[in-house]
């Protein structure tokens, strides 16, 4: 069992501790066949819905409980990376709907995604504009009561299996960031196609999507024309801390596996844990994990306490937690020796899982830019 003492920190209420125990019991009982990634993801979404856990993925009364999001992602990631992915995308994919959608949009989709009856996706990234969202070129041209979509999206999580996509396209109200809008899109629309399924070192459903004269009703727009960039940033502002929490879950599992290894593996008649260099690794891993947890739950608590934005706090949490989790997992692989690189071993799977978290939803170097700009802006205002 991973360390649970952090649940006694003042960031949490009794309801968070109860939720953590509920998710722990659910995750410990998971039996998912990972040989077919699409099927496994569908099964996990269904299971999360039936267990009532997916209900926490969206906003209630217009507000998301970010601490709950983070606790769930940390716990699921510690047990199963794809389970974390399945839960995260139910939240990220419908984040724009739950925070900015009309009553009709929320009523149609949130009930389905929360009970695991529909899979959601967040279609933001384009081939030429990953972190530079303002440079998006996909267009949505008004035509009477409809918009016509043209362009591509890539690296879309749940691409190819999702039932609903929140998609961002340029409607042209102004140049750059102010000319983007957000739409609800379903894969049955004419002109929507899955052009390519993308394989990665940690298998997840990913795809490149193409839209060719794809007609959507104007009622499919979330929020107002030109509000898309603000919607996207608000959603990422909330969910960025939860990416850090998933990294924390991976790191905790790596430490658990390492503790078992060094206390049971014998070298020259004594356990590995007697060696000072090994103790140094364990100390660094424990330190990095606690430091990451403090940053993550500070950001989540700050948002839940009413802060309109936590851009700086969330960027710090994501940058530090994902980068340090990479170090923790690398140390775990080292402590496992040859078994650490054996295909299918827990730490080997963690090594593949963690790498993408330092890229998606804002790469590490982008987070450094965000933190620097926020810090400089605060200095100029003081």
C-alpha positions as CSV (number, residue, x, y, z in Angstrom):
1,X,0.0,0.0,0.0
2,X,1.4,3.4,-1.0
3,X,1.8,6.1,1.6
4,X,-1.6,7.6,2.6
5,X,-0.5,10.0,5.3
6,X,-0.7,12.9,2.8
7,X,-4.5,12.6,3.1
8,X,-4.2,14.1,6.6
9,X,-2.8,17.3,5.1
10,X,-5.1,20.4,5.6
11,X,-5.8,20.5,1.8
12,X,-8.4,17.8,2.2
13,X,-11.8,17.3,3.8
14,X,-13.3,14.1,5.1
15,X,-15.2,13.7,1.8
16,X,-11.9,13.6,0.0
17,X,-10.5,10.9,2.3
18,X,-13.7,8.9,1.8
19,X,-13.4,9.3,-2.0
20,X,-9.7,8.2,-1.9
21,X,-10.7,5.0,-0.1
22,X,-13.5,4.3,-2.6
23,X,-11.3,4.8,-5.6
24,X,-8.5,2.7,-4.0
25,X,-11.0,-0.2,-3.5
26,X,-12.2,0.1,-7.1
27,X,-8.7,0.3,-8.6
28,X,-7.4,-2.6,-6.5
29,X,-10.2,-4.8,-7.9
30,X,-9.7,-3.9,-11.6
31,X,-9.2,-6.9,-14.0
32,X,-8.8,-5.4,-17.5
33,X,-7.4,-7.2,-20.5
34,X,-4.9,-4.8,-22.1
35,X,-4.3,-6.9,-25.2
36,X,-6.8,-4.7,-27.2
37,X,-6.3,-1.1,-26.1
38,X,-9.6,0.2,-27.6
39,X,-11.6,-2.5,-26.0
40,X,-9.8,-2.0,-22.7
41,X,-10.5,1.7,-22.7
42,X,-14.2,1.1,-23.5
43,X,-14.4,-1.4,-20.6
44,X,-12.7,1.0,-18.2
45,X,-15.1,3.9,-19.1
46,X,-18.0,1.5,-18.5
47,X,-16.5,0.3,-15.2
48,X,-15.8,3.9,-14.0
49,X,-19.4,4.9,-14.8
50,X,-20.9,1.9,-13.0
51,X,-18.8,2.6,-10.0
52,X,-19.9,6.2,-9.8
53,X,-16.3,7.4,-10.2
54,X,-16.8,9.0,-13.6
55,X,-19.4,11.2,-12.0
56,X,-16.5,13.2,-10.5
57,X,-15.0,14.0,-14.0
58,X,-17.3,16.9,-14.7
59,X,-18.5,20.1,-13.0
60,X,-21.4,20.0,-10.6
61,X,-23.4,23.3,-10.5
62,X,-20.7,24.9,-12.7
63,X,-17.8,24.0,-10.5
64,X,-15.2,21.2,-10.7
65,X,-13.7,19.8,-7.5
66,X,-10.0,19.8,-8.6
67,X,-8.8,18.0,-5.4
68,X,-11.2,15.1,-6.2
69,X,-10.0,15.0,-9.8
70,X,-6.4,14.9,-8.6
71,X,-7.0,12.2,-5.9
72,X,-8.8,10.0,-8.4
73,X,-6.1,10.4,-11.1
74,X,-3.3,9.8,-8.6
75,X,-4.9,6.6,-7.3
76,X,-5.9,5.2,-10.7
77,X,-2.5,5.9,-12.2
78,X,-0.8,4.1,-9.3
79,X,-2.8,1.0,-10.2
80,X,-3.3,1.2,-14.0
81,X,-2.2,3.9,-16.5
82,X,-5.0,3.2,-18.9
83,X,-7.6,3.5,-16.1
84,X,-6.2,6.9,-15.3
85,X,-6.3,7.8,-19.0
86,X,-10.0,6.7,-19.3
87,X,-11.1,8.8,-16.4
88,X,-9.1,11.8,-17.4
89,X,-10.5,12.0,-20.8
90,X,-14.1,11.7,-19.6
91,X,-13.3,14.9,-17.7
92,X,-11.1,16.8,-20.2
93,X,-13.2,15.8,-23.2
94,X,-16.4,17.3,-21.6
95,X,-14.7,20.0,-19.5
96,X,-15.8,22.7,-21.9
97,X,-19.4,21.4,-21.8
98,X,-19.5,21.2,-18.0
99,X,-18.0,24.6,-17.5
100,X,-19.3,26.6,-20.4
101,X,-22.0,24.6,-22.1
102,X,-25.7,25.5,-22.3
103,X,-28.2,23.7,-20.2
104,X,-29.3,21.6,-23.2
105,X,-25.7,20.7,-24.0
106,X,-24.9,19.7,-20.4
107,X,-28.1,17.7,-20.2
108,X,-27.4,15.8,-23.4
109,X,-23.8,14.8,-22.8
110,X,-22.8,15.0,-19.2
111,X,-25.3,12.3,-18.0
112,X,-23.9,10.0,-20.6
113,X,-20.2,10.5,-20.0
114,X,-20.7,10.4,-16.2
115,X,-22.4,7.0,-16.3
116,X,-19.9,5.6,-18.8
117,X,-22.4,5.4,-21.6
118,X,-20.4,7.7,-23.9
119,X,-16.7,8.3,-24.4
120,X,-15.4,11.9,-24.8
121,X,-12.4,13.5,-26.4
122,X,-10.7,17.0,-26.5
123,X,-9.8,18.0,-30.0
124,X,-7.4,20.9,-29.8
125,X,-3.9,20.0,-31.2
126,X,-3.1,20.5,-34.9
127,X,-0.1,19.3,-36.9
128,X,1.5,22.8,-36.9
129,X,0.2,24.1,-33.6
130,X,0.8,21.9,-30.6
131,X,1.5,24.2,-27.6
132,X,0.8,27.3,-29.8
133,X,-3.0,27.1,-29.7
134,X,-3.5,30.6,-31.0
135,X,-1.9,29.5,-34.2
136,X,-4.6,27.0,-35.0
137,X,-5.7,27.0,-38.6
138,X,-8.7,24.7,-38.7
139,X,-11.7,26.8,-39.9
140,X,-15.4,26.9,-39.0
141,X,-17.2,29.0,-41.6
142,X,-20.7,30.2,-40.9
143,X,-23.3,29.1,-43.5
144,X,-26.8,30.0,-42.5
145,X,-27.7,28.1,-39.4
146,X,-24.6,25.9,-39.6
147,X,-20.8,26.1,-39.5
148,X,-18.7,24.2,-42.0
149,X,-15.5,22.7,-40.5
150,X,-12.3,22.2,-42.6
151,X,-8.9,21.1,-41.3
152,X,-7.1,18.5,-39.2
153,X,-6.6,17.6,-35.6
154,X,-3.9,15.3,-34.4
155,X,-2.7,13.4,-31.2
156,X,-6.3,13.4,-30.1
157,X,-6.8,11.1,-27.1
158,X,-9.7,8.7,-27.6
159,X,-9.6,9.6,-31.3
160,X,-11.4,6.9,-33.2
161,X,-13.4,5.6,-30.3
162,X,-15.0,8.7,-28.8
163,X,-18.7,9.4,-29.1
164,X,-18.4,13.1,-28.6
165,X,-15.5,15.6,-29.3
166,X,-15.1,19.2,-28.0
167,X,-13.3,20.7,-31.0
168,X,-11.7,24.1,-31.4
169,X,-11.7,25.9,-34.8
170,X,-11.1,29.4,-36.2
171,X,-14.3,31.4,-36.8
172,X,-12.4,34.5,-37.5
173,X,-13.9,37.1,-35.2
174,X,-10.3,38.5,-34.7
175,X,-6.7,37.4,-35.4
176,X,-4.9,34.9,-33.3
177,X,-6.4,33.7,-30.0
178,X,-9.5,35.8,-30.2
179,X,-10.7,34.2,-33.4
180,X,-11.3,30.6,-32.1
181,X,-14.6,29.0,-31.1
182,X,-15.5,25.7,-29.5
183,X,-17.9,23.1,-30.9
184,X,-19.5,19.8,-30.0
185,X,-18.8,17.3,-32.8
186,X,-19.9,13.7,-33.2
187,X,-18.2,11.1,-35.4
188,X,-21.3,10.3,-37.4
189,X,-21.2,13.7,-39.2
190,X,-20.5,13.6,-42.9
191,X,-17.0,15.0,-43.6
192,X,-15.6,13.7,-40.3
193,X,-12.9,11.0,-40.8
194,X,-10.3,9.2,-38.7
195,X,-7.3,9.5,-41.0
196,X,-4.7,7.7,-38.9
197,X,-4.5,5.8,-35.6
198,X,-1.3,6.8,-33.8
199,X,0.8,4.2,-31.9
200,X,2.9,5.3,-28.9
201,X,5.3,3.7,-26.4
202,X,2.5,3.4,-23.9
203,X,-0.6,2.2,-25.8
204,X,-3.5,4.6,-25.6
205,X,-6.3,5.3,-28.2
206,X,-4.9,8.2,-30.3
207,X,-5.7,9.5,-33.7
208,X,-5.4,12.1,-36.4
209,X,-8.7,13.5,-37.5
210,X,-9.8,15.2,-40.7
211,X,-12.7,17.4,-41.4
212,X,-13.8,18.1,-45.0
213,X,-16.8,20.4,-45.4
214,X,-18.1,18.9,-42.2
215,X,-21.4,20.7,-41.4
216,X,-22.4,21.2,-37.7
217,X,-25.4,23.3,-36.5
218,X,-24.7,26.6,-34.9
219,X,-26.3,25.2,-31.7
220,X,-23.3,22.9,-31.4
221,X,-21.1,25.9,-30.4
222,X,-20.1,26.0,-26.8
223,X,-20.2,29.6,-25.4
224,X,-19.9,32.5,-27.7
225,X,-18.1,33.0,-31.1
226,X,-14.5,33.9,-30.4
227,X,-14.5,32.5,-26.9
228,X,-12.8,29.2,-27.8
229,X,-9.3,30.1,-26.7
230,X,-10.5,31.3,-23.3
231,X,-12.5,28.1,-22.9
232,X,-9.6,25.9,-23.8
233,X,-7.3,27.7,-21.4
234,X,-9.8,27.5,-18.6
235,X,-10.3,23.8,-19.1
236,X,-6.5,23.2,-19.2
237,X,-6.0,25.4,-16.2
238,X,-8.2,23.0,-14.2
239,X,-6.9,19.7,-15.7
240,X,-3.2,20.5,-15.8
241,X,-2.9,19.9,-12.0
242,X,-4.5,16.5,-12.6
243,X,-1.8,15.6,-15.1
244,X,0.7,16.2,-12.3
245,X,-1.4,14.0,-10.0
246,X,-1.2,11.1,-12.5
247,X,2.6,11.5,-12.6
248,X,2.5,11.4,-8.8
249,X,0.6,8.2,-8.9
250,X,3.2,6.6,-11.3
251,X,6.0,7.8,-9.0
252,X,4.4,6.4,-5.9
253,X,4.0,3.0,-7.6
254,X,7.7,3.2,-8.7
255,X,8.7,3.8,-5.1
256,X,6.5,1.0,-3.8
257,X,8.0,-1.4,-6.3
258,X,11.5,-0.2,-5.4
259,X,11.0,-0.7,-1.7
260,X,9.9,-4.2,-2.2
261,X,12.9,-4.8,-4.5
262,X,15.6,-3.4,-2.2
263,X,14.3,-5.0,1.0
264,X,14.0,-8.5,-0.6
265,X,16.9,-8.6,-3.0
266,X,20.1,-10.0,-1.5
267,X,23.6,-8.8,-2.4
268,X,26.6,-10.5,-0.6
269,X,24.3,-11.9,2.1
270,X,22.5,-8.6,2.9
271,X,19.5,-6.8,1.4
272,X,20.1,-4.1,-1.2
273,X,18.6,-1.6,1.3
274,X,21.7,-1.9,3.5
275,X,23.8,-0.1,0.8
276,X,24.1,3.6,1.4
277,X,23.9,4.5,-2.3
278,X,20.6,2.6,-2.5
279,X,19.4,4.4,0.6
280,X,20.3,7.7,-1.2
281,X,18.1,6.7,-4.2
282,X,15.2,5.9,-1.9
283,X,15.6,9.2,0.0
284,X,15.6,11.2,-3.2
285,X,12.5,9.4,-4.5
286,X,10.6,10.0,-1.3
287,X,11.6,13.6,-1.3
288,X,10.6,14.2,-4.9
289,X,7.2,12.5,-4.3
290,X,6.3,14.6,-1.3
291,X,7.5,17.9,-2.9
292,X,5.4,17.1,-6.0
293,X,2.3,16.2,-3.9
294,X,2.6,19.6,-2.0
295,X,2.7,21.5,-5.3
296,X,-0.2,19.5,-6.8
297,X,-2.6,19.8,-3.9
298,X,-1.7,23.4,-3.3
299,X,-2.8,24.2,-6.9
300,X,-5.9,22.1,-6.5
301,X,-6.9,23.6,-3.1
302,X,-6.3,27.1,-4.4
303,X,-8.6,26.5,-7.4
304,X,-11.3,24.9,-5.2
305,X,-11.0,27.8,-2.8
306,X,-12.3,30.2,-5.4
307,X,-9.3,31.4,-7.4
308,X,-10.5,32.3,-10.9
309,X,-7.2,31.0,-12.4
310,X,-4.3,29.0,-11.1
311,X,-2.1,29.3,-14.2
312,X,1.2,29.7,-12.2
313,X,0.4,27.1,-9.6
314,X,-0.8,24.5,-12.0
315,X,2.2,25.1,-14.3
316,X,4.6,24.6,-11.4
317,X,2.8,21.4,-10.3
318,X,2.8,19.9,-13.8
319,X,6.4,20.8,-14.5
320,X,7.8,19.6,-11.2
321,X,5.7,16.5,-10.8
322,X,6.1,15.1,-14.3
323,X,9.9,15.8,-14.5
324,X,10.5,14.4,-11.0
325,X,8.3,11.4,-11.7
326,X,10.5,10.7,-14.7
327,X,13.6,10.7,-12.3
328,X,11.9,8.6,-9.7
329,X,10.9,5.9,-12.3
330,X,14.3,6.0,-13.9
331,X,15.8,5.3,-10.4
332,X,13.3,2.5,-9.9
333,X,14.4,0.9,-13.2
334,X,18.0,1.2,-12.1
335,X,17.3,-0.4,-8.7
336,X,15.6,-3.4,-10.5
337,X,18.7,-4.1,-12.6
338,X,17.9,-6.3,-15.7
339,X,14.4,-6.9,-14.5
340,X,13.8,-3.1,-14.8
341,X,14.0,-3.3,-18.6
342,X,12.2,-6.6,-19.0
343,X,9.1,-6.1,-21.1
344,X,5.9,-6.3,-19.0
345,X,7.5,-5.6,-15.7
346,X,5.7,-2.9,-13.6
347,X,8.6,-0.4,-13.6
348,X,9.2,-0.9,-17.3
349,X,5.6,-0.1,-18.0
350,X,5.8,3.0,-15.7
351,X,8.9,4.1,-17.7
352,X,6.9,4.1,-20.9
353,X,3.8,5.7,-19.3
354,X,5.5,8.7,-17.7
355,X,7.2,10.1,-20.8
356,X,4.2,11.5,-22.5
357,X,3.1,13.4,-19.4
358,X,6.0,15.8,-19.9
359,X,4.7,16.7,-23.3
360,X,0.9,16.7,-23.4
361,X,-1.3,19.5,-22.0
362,X,1.7,21.8,-22.1
363,X,5.3,20.5,-22.5
364,X,7.8,21.0,-19.7
365,X,9.6,23.9,-21.4
366,X,6.3,25.6,-22.2
367,X,5.5,25.4,-18.4
368,X,8.8,27.1,-17.7
369,X,7.7,30.0,-20.0
370,X,4.3,30.2,-18.3
371,X,5.9,30.3,-14.8
372,X,8.4,32.9,-15.9
373,X,5.8,35.2,-17.5
374,X,3.5,34.9,-14.5
375,X,6.3,35.6,-12.1
376,X,7.5,38.6,-14.1
377,X,4.0,40.0,-14.4
378,X,3.5,39.8,-10.7
379,X,6.7,41.7,-10.1
380,X,5.6,44.4,-12.5
381,X,2.3,44.8,-10.7
382,X,3.8,45.0,-7.3
